[in-house]
Amino acid sequence: MLTSRTSPEQLGDLPQRAEVKGRSLWRDAVGRFAANRAAVISLVVLVMIFLFAIFGQILSPHEPDYVDFMLRGNIKELGVPSMENQHYFGLEKEGRDLYVRVVQGTRISILVGVVGSIVAVVVGTLYGAISGYFGGRVDNIMMRIVDILLAIPFMFVIILLLVIFGRSPTMLFVGIGLMSWLNMARIARGQTLTIKNKEFVEAAIASGVRPLKIILRHIIPNLAGIVVVYATLLVPELIITESFISFLGLGVQEPQTSLGALISDGASQLNYGTYWMLAFPLFFFLITLYAFFFVGDGLRDALDPKDR
């Protein structure tokens, strides 16, 4: 409403003021995530852990398989963490530098979690979207296959693969990836059942667009929010799985290592007073898990449709 006090300059600005700025859902989500202090701090910690896993070895002159025979005979007294001999985290039970081993273990644990999560997201999302979109008999057959596979003990399959084909990171990727997509498929299928009745999907069907194109262009992009959240929460679960397998002695094979294998070694030496062998791998294991969980919670809150 114009008043008598409205100046000519203000009248000139009215068309610009009348413009309604569009709201991007992703921009709103970024704003909500940025407002979550715990999630932002966890993201920064996560970036630092990634940099540590990728470039951490540069800071040490020691190789992962190098054995310091001068100190190996008395690790409890001479193998303690020290800046002078550049064994920042001390020595592990075989006389190797623990800092470099923790870098290597962190890298492999994160790699197993991230690769397994990517496999789960790609396979599970496609499978669930196809099943939910076509429905009917196709949906029944595809979901019964998922039910049968879910009935097989997840850990048993991975251990069986490692025993038959040998312990290696590759087999861990294969074993975890084979089973971790099942829950993602169920989630994607449930979301697809809701999305496929939306107007834009019906318009695409009426326009003669092929089903596969509709799934790839209209269904899956609308699953992005829940997929990102699920992938973030799946990574720490897979890291825990890998660490548990390594703790049992069935994980990656020497000279490679993971955080679970290092924690197992450290726990076995705890009675000898070499506490640092357990403390450092356990510290990186815990902060990695907590960082992933907080980032996942932050993404879930930011991408929650109820908050839009």
C-alpha positions in Angstrom: 0.0 0.0 0.0 1.4 3.4 -1.0 1.4 6.3 1.4 1.8 10.0 0.9 5.3 9.7 2.4 6.5 7.4 -0.4 9.3 9.1 -2.3 9.9 8.9 -6.0 13.1 6.9 -5.5 11.2 4.3 -3.5 8.6 4.2 -6.2 11.4 3.3 -8.6 12.6 0.4 -6.5 9.2 -1.2 -6.2 9.6 -3.5 -9.3 12.8 -4.9 -7.8 11.2 -5.3 -4.4 8.3 -7.1 -5.9 10.6 -9.8 -7.3 10.3 -13.0 -5.3 13.6 -14.7 -4.9 13.5 -18.5 -5.5 14.5 -20.8 -2.7 16.9 -23.7 -3.4 16.2 -26.7 -1.3 19.9 -27.6 -1.4 20.9 -24.1 -0.3 18.5 -24.3 2.6 20.0 -27.7 3.5 23.5 -26.3 3.4 22.3 -23.5 5.7 20.8 -25.9 8.2 23.9 -28.1 8.1 26.1 -25.0 8.7 24.0 -24.1 11.7 24.7 -27.5 13.3 27.9 -26.8 15.1 28.6 -30.5 16.0 28.2 -31.5 12.4 30.5 -28.8 11.1 33.2 -29.5 13.6 32.9 -33.2 12.8 33.2 -32.5 9.1 36.4 -30.5 9.8 37.7 -33.4 11.9 36.8 -35.8 9.1 38.7 -33.8 6.5 41.8 -33.7 8.8 41.6 -37.5 9.2 41.4 -38.0 5.5 44.5 -35.7 5.1 46.2 -37.7 7.8 45.4 -41.0 6.0 46.6 -39.7 2.6 49.6 -37.6 3.4 50.5 -38.5 7.0 53.4 -40.8 6.0 55.2 -37.8 4.5 55.9 -36.5 8.1 57.8 -39.7 9.1 61.1 -40.9 7.7 60.2 -44.6 8.5 58.6 -47.1 6.1 55.6 -49.3 7.3 57.6 -52.5 7.1 60.9 -51.1 8.5 61.9 -52.9 11.8 64.1 -50.9 14.2 66.3 -53.8 15.5 68.2 -51.4 17.8 65.0 -50.8 19.9 63.1 -54.0 19.3 64.9 -55.8 22.2 63.5 -53.4 24.8 60.3 -51.8 23.4 58.8 -51.1 26.8 61.8 -48.8 27.7 63.1 -47.6 24.4 60.0 -47.9 22.1 57.9 -45.3 23.9 56.6 -42.3 21.8 59.4 -39.9 21.2 60.1 -36.9 19.0 63.9 -37.4 19.2 64.0 -40.7 17.4 61.0 -39.7 15.2 58.8 -42.5 16.5 56.0 -40.2 17.3 53.6 -42.9 18.4 56.4 -45.3 19.6 57.0 -48.8 18.3 54.5 -51.7 17.9 55.2 -55.2 19.1 57.4 -56.2 16.0 59.6 -53.1 16.3 57.9 -51.1 13.5 57.0 -47.5 13.7 53.5 -47.2 15.1 52.8 -43.7 13.6 53.3 -45.0 10.0 51.3 -48.1 10.8 48.4 -46.0 12.2 48.5 -43.9 9.0 48.3 -47.1 6.9 45.6 -48.6 9.1 43.5 -45.5 9.0 43.8 -45.4 5.2 42.7 -49.0 4.7 39.8 -48.8 7.3 38.4 -45.7 5.7 38.9 -47.2 2.2 37.0 -50.3 3.1 34.2 -48.2 4.6 34.0 -45.7 1.7 34.2 -48.3 -1.1 31.7 -50.6 0.6 29.4 -47.7 1.0 29.7 -46.6 -2.6 29.0 -50.2 -3.8 26.0 -50.4 -1.5 24.5 -47.1 -2.6 25.0 -47.6 -6.3 23.7 -51.2 -6.4 21.0 -50.8 -3.7 19.6 -47.6 -5.1 19.3 -48.9 -8.7 17.9 -52.3 -7.5 15.3 -50.7 -5.2 14.3 -48.0 -7.7 13.7 -50.6 -10.4 11.8 -52.8 -8.0 9.6 -50.0 -6.7 8.9 -48.4 -10.1 7.8 -51.6 -11.9 5.9 -53.0 -8.9 3.8 -56.1 -9.3 5.5 -59.4 -10.0 8.8 -57.8 -10.7 8.7 -56.2 -7.3 7.8 -59.4 -5.5 10.6 -61.4 -7.1 13.2 -58.8 -6.5 12.2 -58.2 -2.9 12.1 -61.9 -2.2 15.7 -62.2 -3.4 16.6 -59.5 -1.0 14.8 -61.3 1.8 16.6 -64.5 1.1 20.0 -62.8 1.1 19.2 -60.9 4.3 18.5 -64.2 6.0 22.2 -65.2 5.4 24.5 -64.1 8.2 26.4 -61.1 6.9 29.5 -61.8 9.0 29.5 -65.5 8.0 29.7 -64.6 4.3 32.6 -62.2 4.7 34.6 -64.6 6.9 33.9 -67.5 4.4 35.1 -65.4 1.5 38.3 -64.4 3.3 39.0 -68.0 4.3 38.4 -69.4 0.8 40.0 -66.6 -1.3 42.6 -65.3 1.1 42.8 -62.3 3.3 43.2 -59.1 1.4 41.5 -55.6 1.2 40.1 -56.6 -2.2 38.1 -59.5 -0.7 36.9 -57.3 2.1 35.6 -54.8 -0.5 33.9 -57.7 -2.4 32.4 -59.3 0.7 31.2 -56.1 2.3 29.9 -54.7 -1.0 28.0 -58.0 -1.8 25.9 -57.8 1.4 25.7 -54.1 2.4 23.4 -53.0 -0.5 20.4 -55.0 0.7 19.1 -52.5 3.2 19.7 -49.6 0.8 17.6 -51.5 -1.8 14.7 -51.7 0.7 14.9 -48.0 1.5 15.1 -46.9 -2.2 12.2 -49.2 -3.1 10.0 -47.6 -0.4 10.8 -44.1 -1.5 10.3 -45.0 -5.1 6.8 -46.2 -4.4 5.9 -42.7 -3.2 7.8 -40.8 -5.9 6.4 -42.7 -8.8 2.9 -41.4 -8.2 4.0 -37.7 -8.4 2.8 -35.5 -11.2 6.2 -35.1 -12.9 6.6 -38.9 -13.2 3.1 -39.3 -14.6 3.8 -36.5 -17.1 7.0 -38.3 -18.2 5.0 -41.5 -18.6 2.3 -39.7 -20.6 5.0 -38.2 -22.8 6.3 -41.7 -23.8 9.6 -41.5 -21.9 11.1 -45.0 -21.4 11.0 -46.5 -17.9 14.8 -46.7 -17.5 15.1 -43.1 -18.4 12.4 -42.1 -15.9 14.2 -44.1 -13.2 17.6 -42.5 -14.0 16.3 -38.9 -14.5 13.3 -38.5 -12.3 13.3 -41.2 -9.6 17.0 -41.6 -8.5 17.7 -37.8 -8.3 14.8 -37.5 -5.9 16.4 -40.2 -3.8 19.7 -38.3 -3.4 18.9 -36.8 0.0 18.2 -40.1 1.7 21.0 -41.9 -0.2 23.6 -39.4 1.0 22.4 -39.7 4.6 22.4 -43.5 4.5 25.9 -43.6 2.8 27.3 -41.4 5.6 25.9 -43.6 8.3 26.9 -46.8 6.5 30.6 -45.9 6.4 31.2 -46.2 10.1 29.2 -49.4 10.3 31.4 -50.9 7.6 34.6 -49.7 9.4 33.3 -51.4 12.6 32.7 -54.6 10.6 36.1 -54.5 9.1 37.7 -53.7 12.5 35.9 -56.6 14.1 37.0 -59.0 11.4 40.6 -57.8 11.8 40.3 -58.0 15.5 39.5 -61.7 15.1 42.7 -62.1 13.0 40.8 -62.6 9.7 41.1 -59.1 8.2 43.9 -57.7 6.0 47.1 -59.7 5.8 50.6 -58.5 6.9 52.5 -56.4 6.1 49.3 -54.4 5.5 47.2 -53.5 8.5 44.0 -51.7 9.6 42.9 -50.0 12.7 41.1 -53.1 13.9 44.3 -55.2 13.5 46.3 -52.6 15.3 43.8 -52.4 18.2 44.0 -56.2 18.4 47.8 -56.1 18.5 47.7 -53.3 21.1 45.2 -55.1 23.3 47.3 -58.3 23.3 50.4 -56.3 24.5 48.6 -54.3 27.2 49.8 -56.5 30.0 53.4 -55.6 29.1 52.9 -51.9 29.9 53.0 -50.8 26.3 49.8 -48.8 26.5 50.6 -46.6 23.5 50.1 -49.6 21.1 46.4 -49.6 22.0 45.9 -45.9 22.7 46.8 -44.4 19.4 44.9 -46.8 17.0 41.9 -46.7 19.4 41.9 -42.9 19.4 41.8 -42.6 15.6 39.2 -45.4 15.4 36.9 -43.6 17.8 37.2 -40.1 16.4 36.7 -41.4 12.9 33.5 -43.1 13.9 32.2 -40.2 15.9 33.0 -37.8 13.1 31.1 -39.9 10.5 28.1 -40.3 12.9 27.8 -36.6 13.7 28.1 -35.6 10.0 25.5 -38.2 9.1 23.1 -36.9 11.8 23.7 -33.3 10.6 22.9 -34.3 7.0 19.8 -36.2 8.1 18.5 -33.1 9.9 19.5 -30.8 7.0 17.8 -32.9 4.4 14.7 -33.9 6.4 11.7 -32.9 4.2 9.7 -32.0 7.3 12.0 -29.1 8.0 11.7 -27.6 4.5 
